[in-house]
């Protein structure tokens, strides 16, 4: 799996809690059924998450054991797949908000998810869709054919299309079923959040333990068939409740306004801005139905102000709106775009941060496979992918501890409601990511030393299994989970508070695109390191047999990147100016 699903759902929750608003249709004929439709929505969520997470959690092992791919290739495929699923949410949210609505988007994309999982299941069921099994004594294995990889990649593409719609719309669609204007509806929304995240935690625990165990120790056919069957049930449950759902109409996307400002600014790039009293020549108009806070004029990125400069060719409608919004934009639109531009340097820091988290979902699994994973010297071994549950639990537990204990303690000293500022919170997480990677490197040195000095077995085509207990991998996972709790959630809240009210979807998309960028960057760095160190005197850092490689050097490299990122983030934090608002524009 790429990044933690817990992070993703925390982000979705922040979308509604931080913005404090929810766009609704004012049609009085809407019949909000609330909890009457929750069995269908929550049931769909349980089966969908069990299906998706149950497949993705152990996909890295599947690629290396069934498709006989080498570690680097498998890790890169996972990174690219994870990046694409995150990036696709931007398109999914846009088409949902602009054209199709949440119900239609969820309906179609749920089917795509099922087809994708079914395709992966077929690669395990049918022998001609995967390479022949490796012989135990053979040092090499026959890799997949072009046709086999094409079929597998096609299944991945179907899942990417499905995730594009399911990920940004699932929580929002559940909230749509409650009337936010009534006390009962508000209480229902809060209670729905609790049930929603309970189902997520349940699905993660089941997927990372029971389903992963079946896949690794019983049968890939059964282990991948269960998620596909659960996804089919998710679709059935979702469609059963069709006649009862509240299906709000799409209300448009603010991306159009952003594009308009950029286009008009380019058209008017030759105009000169007045040196004094710039607001005199700038078009100051706000639609009467806008729910955004009025943004004050800022001097940063003044070149964009040209989009709001009024020329003799610009015409104004009787109601004060521009006759051609592709020739004249309001200063409010310009300032909304500036909010987005200002956070981009911080977003780049987020991309670098998630490099450290990516390694805990890829190379840590390989470390676990070449470690002693037995429980209390029994014959039961913890599946390599199941160790990721530690990261999820540490993040979840720390969020509760931070909210209930740490914030009140810090509040006494700083006087700030949140204890520390959002950017300080993000910075703490980045600093902890450095420590997490250094600990990962130290643990790998110990793992390899014991593998060479006191092995307990041989992993076919990989090398000796270290006598180091798998429990030694827990500290780096805890540090990674806590750092993610600081930075990921901090970035989420930062984006939502810095973006205008109508750009909350874009705020989520910026976060997801940051995670996507991190996955792509991780794949690039892995490829470069693997290629450049293949002829090094110290050996390939990312060797197929970790005992012959220098994985700790790679971890040191990521730690160095995070150290650079920490310094870069401090500079960006000092430069950043929080948005200023002057008044609330009432939609009445």
C-alpha positions as CSV (number, residue, x, y, z in Angstrom):
1,X,0.0,0.0,0.0
2,X,1.2,3.5,-0.6
3,X,0.3,6.0,2.2
4,X,-1.8,5.2,5.2
5,X,-5.6,5.0,4.6
6,X,-6.0,6.4,8.1
7,X,-4.4,9.6,6.9
8,X,-6.7,9.8,3.9
9,X,-9.8,9.4,6.0
10,X,-8.6,11.9,8.6
11,X,-8.2,14.4,5.7
12,X,-11.7,13.7,4.5
13,X,-13.1,14.3,8.0
14,X,-11.2,17.6,8.2
15,X,-12.8,18.7,5.0
16,X,-16.1,19.1,6.8
17,X,-15.1,19.8,10.4
18,X,-12.6,22.6,9.6
19,X,-14.6,24.4,6.9
20,X,-17.7,24.3,9.1
21,X,-19.8,24.5,5.9
22,X,-21.6,22.1,3.7
23,X,-23.1,23.0,0.4
24,X,-26.7,21.8,0.2
25,X,-29.6,22.1,-2.1
26,X,-32.2,24.6,-0.8
27,X,-35.0,22.7,-2.4
28,X,-37.6,22.2,0.4
29,X,-38.8,19.0,-1.3
30,X,-35.6,17.1,-0.2
31,X,-36.4,14.3,2.1
32,X,-33.5,13.7,4.4
33,X,-33.8,10.1,5.7
34,X,-30.6,10.3,7.8
35,X,-30.0,7.1,9.7
36,X,-32.6,5.1,7.7
37,X,-30.1,4.9,4.8
38,X,-27.0,4.4,6.9
39,X,-27.1,0.6,6.8
40,X,-26.6,0.9,3.0
41,X,-23.9,3.5,3.1
42,X,-21.9,2.1,6.1
43,X,-22.4,-1.4,4.8
44,X,-21.0,-0.3,1.5
45,X,-18.1,1.3,3.2
46,X,-17.2,-1.8,5.3
47,X,-17.2,-4.1,2.3
48,X,-15.5,-1.6,0.0
49,X,-12.7,-1.0,2.4
50,X,-12.2,-4.7,3.2
51,X,-12.0,-5.4,-0.5
52,X,-9.7,-2.5,-1.5
53,X,-7.3,-2.6,1.6
54,X,-7.4,-6.4,1.6
55,X,-5.9,-6.4,-1.9
56,X,-3.6,-3.4,-1.7
57,X,-2.0,-4.2,1.7
58,X,-0.2,-7.3,0.4
59,X,0.2,-6.4,-3.2
60,X,4.0,-5.8,-2.9
61,X,4.4,-9.4,-1.7
62,X,2.1,-10.7,-4.5
63,X,4.2,-9.0,-7.2
64,X,7.5,-10.5,-5.9
65,X,6.2,-14.0,-5.1
66,X,3.6,-14.7,-7.8
67,X,4.7,-12.4,-10.6
68,X,8.4,-13.0,-9.8
69,X,9.3,-9.4,-10.0
70,X,12.4,-8.1,-8.3
71,X,12.2,-5.9,-5.3
72,X,13.0,-2.6,-7.0
73,X,10.5,-3.2,-9.9
74,X,7.8,-4.2,-7.4
75,X,8.4,-1.2,-5.2
76,X,8.3,1.2,-8.1
77,X,5.0,-0.3,-9.4
78,X,3.5,0.2,-6.0
79,X,4.8,3.8,-5.8
80,X,3.5,4.6,-9.2
81,X,0.1,2.9,-8.5
82,X,-0.2,4.7,-5.2
83,X,0.7,8.1,-6.8
84,X,-1.8,7.6,-9.6
85,X,-4.7,6.7,-7.2
86,X,-4.0,9.9,-5.2
87,X,-3.6,12.1,-8.2
88,X,-6.8,10.8,-9.8
89,X,-8.8,12.2,-6.9
90,X,-8.3,15.6,-8.3
91,X,-10.1,14.6,-11.6
92,X,-12.7,12.6,-9.7
93,X,-13.6,15.5,-7.4
94,X,-13.8,17.9,-10.4
95,X,-16.1,15.7,-12.5
96,X,-18.2,15.0,-9.5
97,X,-18.6,18.6,-8.5
98,X,-19.1,19.9,-12.1
99,X,-21.0,17.2,-14.1
100,X,-22.1,14.0,-12.5
101,X,-22.8,14.5,-8.8
102,X,-21.7,12.3,-5.9
103,X,-24.2,9.4,-6.4
104,X,-23.5,8.9,-10.0
105,X,-19.7,9.1,-9.5
106,X,-19.8,6.6,-6.6
107,X,-22.1,4.2,-8.5
108,X,-19.9,4.1,-11.6
109,X,-16.5,4.1,-9.8
110,X,-17.6,1.4,-7.3
111,X,-18.2,-0.9,-10.3
112,X,-14.8,0.0,-11.7
113,X,-13.2,-0.9,-8.3
114,X,-14.9,-4.3,-8.4
115,X,-13.7,-5.0,-12.0
116,X,-10.2,-4.0,-11.0
117,X,-10.2,-6.3,-8.0
118,X,-11.8,-9.1,-10.1
119,X,-9.0,-8.6,-12.7
120,X,-6.3,-9.1,-10.0
121,X,-8.1,-12.2,-8.7
122,X,-8.1,-13.6,-12.3
123,X,-4.3,-13.2,-12.4
124,X,-4.1,-15.6,-9.4
125,X,-6.8,-18.1,-10.6
126,X,-5.7,-18.6,-14.2
127,X,-2.3,-20.0,-14.7
128,X,-1.8,-18.3,-18.1
129,X,-2.2,-14.9,-16.4
130,X,0.9,-15.2,-14.2
131,X,4.3,-16.7,-14.5
132,X,5.0,-20.3,-13.6
133,X,6.0,-20.9,-9.9
134,X,9.7,-20.8,-9.1
135,X,11.4,-24.1,-8.2
136,X,12.7,-23.9,-4.6
137,X,16.3,-24.7,-5.5
138,X,16.4,-22.5,-8.6
139,X,18.3,-19.3,-8.3
140,X,16.3,-17.6,-11.0
141,X,12.6,-17.5,-11.9
142,X,10.8,-16.9,-15.2
143,X,9.3,-13.4,-15.2
144,X,5.9,-12.4,-16.5
145,X,5.2,-12.1,-20.2
146,X,4.1,-8.8,-21.8
147,X,0.5,-10.1,-22.0
148,X,0.5,-11.0,-18.3
149,X,1.8,-7.6,-17.3
150,X,-0.7,-5.9,-19.6
151,X,-3.6,-7.7,-18.0
152,X,-2.4,-6.9,-14.5
153,X,-1.8,-3.2,-15.4
154,X,-5.3,-3.1,-16.9
155,X,-6.7,-4.2,-13.5
156,X,-4.6,-1.5,-11.8
157,X,-6.0,1.1,-14.2
158,X,-9.6,0.1,-13.4
159,X,-8.8,0.5,-9.7
160,X,-7.3,3.9,-10.3
161,X,-10.5,5.0,-12.1
162,X,-12.5,3.6,-9.3
163,X,-10.5,5.3,-6.6
164,X,-10.8,8.6,-8.4
165,X,-14.5,8.7,-7.6
166,X,-14.8,6.7,-4.4
167,X,-12.1,8.3,-2.4
168,X,-13.3,12.0,-2.6
169,X,-17.0,11.3,-2.6
170,X,-17.7,8.5,-0.2
171,X,-17.7,10.5,3.1
172,X,-19.3,13.5,1.5
173,X,-22.2,11.4,0.1
174,X,-22.9,10.0,3.6
175,X,-23.0,13.6,5.0
176,X,-25.4,14.5,2.2
177,X,-28.0,12.2,3.8
178,X,-28.4,14.5,6.9
179,X,-30.0,17.9,7.0
180,X,-27.3,20.2,8.3
181,X,-29.8,23.0,9.1
182,X,-31.4,21.0,11.9
183,X,-30.0,19.9,15.3
184,X,-30.9,16.3,14.6
185,X,-29.1,16.5,11.3
186,X,-26.0,18.0,12.9
187,X,-25.9,15.3,15.6
188,X,-26.4,12.7,12.9
189,X,-23.4,14.0,10.9
190,X,-21.1,13.9,14.0
191,X,-22.3,10.4,14.9
192,X,-21.9,9.3,11.3
193,X,-18.2,10.4,11.4
194,X,-17.7,8.1,14.4
195,X,-19.3,5.1,12.7
196,X,-17.5,5.9,9.5
197,X,-14.0,5.9,11.1
198,X,-14.9,2.9,13.2
199,X,-15.6,0.9,10.0
200,X,-12.3,2.2,8.5
201,X,-10.3,1.0,11.5
202,X,-12.2,-2.4,11.5
203,X,-11.5,-2.8,7.8
204,X,-7.8,-2.0,8.2
205,X,-7.3,-4.3,11.1
206,X,-9.1,-7.2,9.3
207,X,-7.2,-6.5,6.1
208,X,-3.7,-6.2,7.6
209,X,-4.2,-9.3,9.7
210,X,-6.7,-11.9,8.6
211,X,-6.8,-11.3,4.9
212,X,-3.1,-10.8,4.6
213,X,-2.5,-14.0,6.5
214,X,-4.7,-16.0,4.2
215,X,-2.9,-14.5,1.2
216,X,0.5,-15.2,2.5
217,X,0.0,-18.6,4.2
218,X,-3.1,-20.3,2.7
219,X,-3.8,-19.3,-0.9
220,X,-3.5,-16.3,-3.1
221,X,-6.6,-17.4,-5.0
222,X,-8.7,-17.4,-1.8
223,X,-6.9,-14.4,-0.3
224,X,-7.6,-12.2,-3.4
225,X,-11.0,-13.8,-4.0
226,X,-12.4,-12.6,-0.6
227,X,-11.7,-8.9,-1.3
228,X,-13.2,-9.2,-4.8
229,X,-16.3,-10.8,-3.3
230,X,-16.6,-8.2,-0.6
231,X,-16.3,-5.4,-3.2
232,X,-19.2,-7.1,-5.2
233,X,-21.3,-7.0,-2.0
234,X,-20.4,-3.4,-1.5
235,X,-21.8,-2.6,-4.9
236,X,-25.0,-4.6,-4.2
237,X,-25.6,-2.9,-0.9
238,X,-25.0,0.5,-2.4
239,X,-27.5,0.0,-5.2
240,X,-30.2,-1.5,-3.0
241,X,-30.6,1.9,-1.2
242,X,-30.7,3.9,-4.5
243,X,-34.4,5.0,-4.1
244,X,-33.8,6.3,-0.6
245,X,-30.7,8.4,-1.1
246,X,-30.5,12.2,-1.2
247,X,-28.8,13.0,-4.5
248,X,-27.7,16.6,-4.6
249,X,-27.0,18.2,-7.9
250,X,-23.4,19.2,-8.8
251,X,-22.8,22.8,-8.0
252,X,-19.7,23.5,-10.1
253,X,-16.0,23.6,-9.4
254,X,-13.8,26.6,-8.4
255,X,-11.1,25.3,-10.8
256,X,-12.9,27.3,-13.5
257,X,-12.4,30.5,-11.6
258,X,-8.7,29.7,-11.2
259,X,-8.3,29.1,-14.9
260,X,-10.1,32.3,-15.7
261,X,-7.7,34.4,-13.6
262,X,-4.7,32.8,-15.2
263,X,-6.0,33.3,-18.7
264,X,-7.0,37.0,-18.1
265,X,-3.7,37.7,-16.4
266,X,-1.9,36.5,-19.5
267,X,-4.1,38.5,-21.8
268,X,-3.4,41.7,-19.7
269,X,0.2,41.0,-19.0
270,X,1.4,44.2,-20.8
271,X,-0.7,46.5,-18.6
272,X,1.1,48.4,-15.9
273,X,-0.2,48.4,-12.3
274,X,-0.5,51.8,-10.6
275,X,2.2,52.3,-7.9
276,X,-0.2,53.9,-5.5
277,X,-3.8,53.1,-4.6
278,X,-4.0,50.0,-6.8
279,X,-7.5,49.2,-5.7
280,X,-8.8,52.2,-7.7
281,X,-8.2,50.4,-11.0
282,X,-9.0,46.9,-9.8
283,X,-12.5,45.3,-10.3
284,X,-13.9,44.7,-6.8
285,X,-17.0,42.5,-7.3
286,X,-18.4,39.7,-5.2
287,X,-21.4,37.6,-6.4
288,X,-24.4,38.1,-4.0
289,X,-24.7,34.3,-3.5
290,X,-21.0,33.8,-2.6
291,X,-20.3,32.1,0.8
292,X,-16.6,33.0,0.8
293,X,-15.1,35.3,3.3
294,X,-14.0,38.5,1.7
295,X,-10.2,38.4,1.2
296,X,-8.1,41.5,1.7
297,X,-5.8,42.7,-1.1
298,X,-2.2,41.5,-0.7
299,X,1.0,42.7,-2.4
300,X,2.4,39.2,-3.1
301,X,2.2,37.9,-6.7
302,X,1.0,41.3,-7.9
303,X,1.3,40.2,-11.5
304,X,-1.9,38.3,-11.0
305,X,-3.6,41.6,-10.1
306,X,-3.6,42.5,-13.8
307,X,-6.5,40.0,-14.3
308,X,-8.7,42.5,-12.3
309,X,-7.6,45.7,-14.0
310,X,-10.5,47.4,-15.7
311,X,-9.8,48.6,-19.3
312,X,-12.1,50.6,-21.7
313,X,-12.9,47.4,-23.5
314,X,-14.3,45.7,-20.4
315,X,-18.1,45.8,-20.0
316,X,-20.0,45.5,-16.7
317,X,-23.5,44.1,-16.4
318,X,-26.2,46.1,-14.6
319,X,-25.9,43.9,-11.5
320,X,-22.2,44.7,-11.3
321,X,-20.8,41.4,-12.7
322,X,-18.4,41.3,-15.6
323,X,-20.0,40.8,-19.1
324,X,-17.1,38.5,-20.1
325,X,-15.5,36.6,-17.1
326,X,-12.8,35.5,-19.5
327,X,-11.7,39.2,-20.0
328,X,-12.2,40.6,-16.5
329,X,-11.9,38.9,-13.1
330,X,-12.6,40.3,-9.7
331,X,-9.9,41.0,-7.1
332,X,-11.6,38.5,-4.9
333,X,-11.0,35.8,-7.6
334,X,-7.4,36.9,-7.8
335,X,-6.8,36.7,-4.1
336,X,-8.4,33.2,-4.0
337,X,-5.8,32.1,-6.6
338,X,-3.1,33.7,-4.5
339,X,-4.1,31.6,-1.5
340,X,-3.4,28.5,-3.7
341,X,-0.1,29.9,-5.0
342,X,1.1,30.7,-1.5
343,X,0.7,27.2,-0.2
344,X,2.6,25.5,-3.1
345,X,6.0,25.9,-1.5
346,X,4.6,24.2,1.6
347,X,3.1,21.5,-0.6
348,X,6.5,20.7,-2.0
349,X,7.8,20.2,1.5
350,X,4.9,17.8,2.0
351,X,6.0,15.8,-1.0
352,X,9.5,15.4,0.4
353,X,8.1,14.5,3.8
354,X,6.1,11.6,2.5
355,X,9.3,10.0,1.0
356,X,10.0,8.7,4.5
357,X,6.5,7.3,4.9
358,X,6.7,5.6,1.5
359,X,9.7,3.5,2.6
360,X,7.8,2.1,5.6
361,X,5.2,0.7,3.1
362,X,7.8,-0.8,0.7
363,X,11.3,-1.7,1.8
364,X,10.2,-2.3,5.4
365,X,8.2,-5.3,4.1
366,X,11.3,-6.7,2.5
367,X,13.1,-6.2,5.8
368,X,10.4,-8.1,7.6
369,X,10.5,-11.0,5.2
370,X,14.2,-11.5,5.9
371,X,13.7,-11.2,9.7
372,X,12.5,-13.6,12.4
373,X,8.8,-13.0,12.3
374,X,7.9,-15.9,14.6
375,X,5.7,-15.1,17.6
376,X,7.2,-16.4,20.9
377,X,9.3,-19.1,19.1
378,X,6.1,-20.7,17.8
379,X,5.4,-21.8,14.2
380,X,3.2,-18.8,13.6
381,X,4.9,-16.0,11.6
382,X,3.5,-12.5,11.3
383,X,3.1,-11.7,7.5
384,X,5.5,-9.1,6.4
385,X,2.8,-6.6,5.3
386,X,1.0,-6.9,8.6
387,X,3.7,-4.9,10.4
388,X,2.2,-1.8,8.7
389,X,-0.7,-2.0,11.3
390,X,1.8,-0.6,13.9
391,X,2.1,2.6,11.9
392,X,-1.6,2.9,11.7
393,X,-2.2,2.3,15.4
394,X,0.6,4.6,16.5
395,X,-0.8,7.4,14.4
396,X,-4.4,6.8,15.7
397,X,-3.4,6.6,19.3
398,X,-1.1,9.6,19.1
399,X,-3.8,11.7,17.6
400,X,-6.0,11.0,20.6
401,X,-3.2,11.6,23.1
402,X,-2.2,14.8,21.3
403,X,-5.7,16.2,21.3
404,X,-6.6,15.3,24.9
405,X,-3.3,15.7,26.7
406,X,-0.6,17.5,24.7
407,X,-2.6,20.4,23.3
408,X,-4.0,21.4,26.8
409,X,-0.5,21.2,28.2
410,X,1.0,23.4,25.4
411,X,-1.8,25.8,25.6
412,X,-0.7,26.8,29.1
413,X,2.6,28.0,27.9
414,X,1.8,29.4,24.4
415,X,-1.7,30.8,25.0
416,X,-2.7,29.4,21.5
417,X,-5.9,27.5,21.2
418,X,-4.2,24.7,19.3
419,X,-1.1,24.7,21.5
420,X,1.2,25.4,18.7
421,X,0.7,26.9,15.2
422,X,-0.1,24.6,12.3
423,X,3.2,25.2,10.6
424,X,5.0,24.4,13.9
425,X,3.1,21.1,14.0
426,X,4.1,20.3,10.5
427,X,7.7,21.1,11.3
428,X,7.7,18.7,14.3
429,X,6.6,15.9,12.1
430,X,9.3,16.6,9.5
431,X,11.9,16.6,12.2
432,X,10.6,13.2,13.5
433,X,10.8,11.8,10.0
434,X,14.5,12.3,10.1
435,X,14.8,10.4,13.3
436,X,12.6,7.6,11.9
437,X,14.9,7.1,8.9
438,X,18.0,7.1,11.1
439,X,16.4,4.5,13.3
440,X,15.5,2.5,10.2
441,X,19.1,2.5,9.1
442,X,20.4,1.4,12.5
443,X,17.9,-1.5,12.6
444,X,18.8,-2.6,9.1
445,X,22.5,-2.7,10.1
446,X,21.6,-5.0,13.0
447,X,19.3,-7.1,10.8
448,X,22.0,-7.7,8.2
449,X,24.7,-8.4,10.8
450,X,22.6,-11.2,12.4
451,X,21.6,-12.5,9.0
452,X,25.3,-13.0,8.1
453,X,26.4,-14.2,11.6
454,X,23.4,-16.2,12.8
455,X,20.8,-16.9,10.1
456,X,17.7,-19.0,10.9
457,X,16.9,-20.0,7.4
458,X,17.0,-19.1,3.7
459,X,14.3,-17.1,1.8
460,X,14.3,-18.5,-1.7
461,X,16.1,-16.2,-4.2
462,X,16.4,-13.6,-1.5
463,X,19.0,-14.8,0.9
464,X,19.5,-15.6,4.6
465,X,16.8,-14.9,7.1
466,X,18.1,-12.8,10.0
467,X,17.7,-14.0,13.6
468,X,16.7,-10.5,14.5
469,X,13.2,-10.5,15.8
470,X,10.7,-8.6,13.7
471,X,9.7,-6.6,16.8
472,X,12.8,-4.5,16.2
473,X,11.0,-2.9,13.3
474,X,8.3,-1.5,15.6
475,X,10.2,1.6,16.8
476,X,10.7,3.0,13.3
477,X,7.0,2.4,12.5
478,X,5.9,4.1,15.7
479,X,8.1,7.1,14.9
480,X,6.8,7.2,11.3
481,X,3.2,7.0,12.6
482,X,3.7,9.9,15.1
483,X,5.5,12.0,12.5
484,X,2.6,11.4,10.1
485,X,0.1,12.4,12.8
486,X,1.9,15.7,13.2
487,X,2.6,16.6,9.5
488,X,-0.2,14.9,7.5
489,X,-3.0,16.1,9.7
490,X,-1.2,19.5,10.2
491,X,-0.9,20.0,6.5
492,X,-4.6,19.1,6.1
493,X,-5.8,21.7,8.5
494,X,-3.3,24.2,7.1
495,X,-4.7,23.8,3.6
496,X,-8.3,24.0,4.6
497,X,-7.8,27.1,6.7
498,X,-5.7,28.9,4.1
499,X,-8.1,28.2,1.2
500,X,-11.4,30.0,0.6
501,X,-14.6,28.3,1.6
502,X,-15.4,27.3,-2.0
503,X,-12.0,25.7,-2.5
504,X,-12.1,23.0,0.2
505,X,-12.2,20.3,-2.5
506,X,-9.1,21.8,-4.0
507,X,-7.5,21.8,-0.6
508,X,-8.0,18.0,-0.4
509,X,-6.8,17.6,-3.9
510,X,-3.6,19.6,-3.2
511,X,-2.9,17.2,-0.3
512,X,-3.6,14.1,-2.4
513,X,-1.5,15.4,-5.3
514,X,1.3,16.0,-2.8
515,X,1.1,12.4,-1.8
516,X,1.1,11.4,-5.4
517,X,4.1,13.5,-6.1
518,X,5.9,11.8,-3.2
519,X,5.1,8.3,-4.6
520,X,6.4,9.3,-8.1
521,X,9.5,10.9,-6.6
522,X,10.2,7.8,-4.5
523,X,10.0,5.6,-7.6
524,X,12.4,7.9,-9.4
525,X,14.9,8.0,-6.5
526,X,14.8,4.2,-6.1
527,X,15.5,3.7,-9.8
528,X,18.4,6.2,-9.8
529,X,19.9,4.7,-6.7
530,X,19.5,1.1,-8.0
531,X,21.2,2.0,-11.3
532,X,24.0,4.2,-10.0
533,X,25.0,1.8,-7.2
534,X,24.9,-1.4,-9.2
535,X,28.6,-1.1,-10.0
536,X,29.7,0.6,-6.7
537,X,32.5,-0.9,-4.7
538,X,30.2,-1.3,-1.7
539,X,27.7,-3.2,-3.8
540,X,24.2,-2.3,-4.9
541,X,22.4,-0.5,-2.1
542,X,19.1,-2.0,-3.1
543,X,20.1,-5.6,-3.9
544,X,17.5,-8.3,-4.3
545,X,19.2,-10.0,-1.3
546,X,19.2,-7.3,1.4
547,X,22.1,-9.0,3.1
548,X,24.3,-8.2,0.1
549,X,22.9,-4.7,-0.3
550,X,23.3,-1.5,1.7
551,X,19.7,-0.6,2.5
552,X,20.9,1.5,5.4
553,X,22.7,3.8,3.0
554,X,19.5,4.4,1.1
555,X,17.8,5.2,4.4
556,X,20.6,7.6,5.2
557,X,20.0,9.3,1.9
558,X,16.2,9.7,2.6
559,X,17.2,11.0,6.1
560,X,19.5,13.6,4.4
561,X,16.7,14.6,2.1
562,X,14.4,15.0,5.1
563,X,17.1,17.2,6.8
564,X,17.2,19.4,3.7
565,X,13.4,19.5,3.7
566,X,13.4,20.6,7.4
567,X,15.6,23.5,6.6
568,X,13.7,24.4,3.4
569,X,10.4,24.2,5.4
570,X,11.7,26.6,8.1
571,X,12.5,29.2,5.3
572,X,9.1,28.7,3.8
573,X,7.4,29.1,7.1
574,X,9.1,32.3,7.8
575,X,8.2,33.7,4.4
576,X,4.6,32.5,4.5
577,X,1.8,35.0,5.2
578,X,-1.5,33.7,6.5
579,X,-4.6,34.9,4.6
580,X,-6.5,37.8,5.9
581,X,-10.3,38.2,5.8
582,X,-12.4,41.3,6.4
583,X,-16.0,40.2,6.5
584,X,-18.4,37.4,5.8
585,X,-20.4,37.7,2.6
586,X,-23.9,36.6,3.4
587,X,-25.5,34.5,0.7
588,X,-29.0,35.7,1.6
